């Protein structure tokens, strides 16, 4: 993937077989919509470490990865990623728009975005 050293927005999804076509943030298989202002490579490595090695009690790493570990006990199977390169500022805006679009479609944010949504509500 040539974009791994860029910032942007990414989708994580569970599919039973390799997905085809264009990634869409409103697919029911989407489990997380995230952004990174650094590089995809660094952020995905943090998710992988947290989801498969570190576990839920570790306070560092990727918060959605820790939640993923709680559900899947460190087993990463059938997990696919799609990325959209953006500027750092655009990433924050696009991430919120995509989470909102998913929630409009399914009545809730993606499974592993729940923490971010509840944190935003408590700050309001």
Beta strands, then each sheet from edge to edge (+ up, - down):
strand 1: 8-14
strand 2: 30-36
strand 3: 79-85
sheet 1: 2+ 1- 3+
end
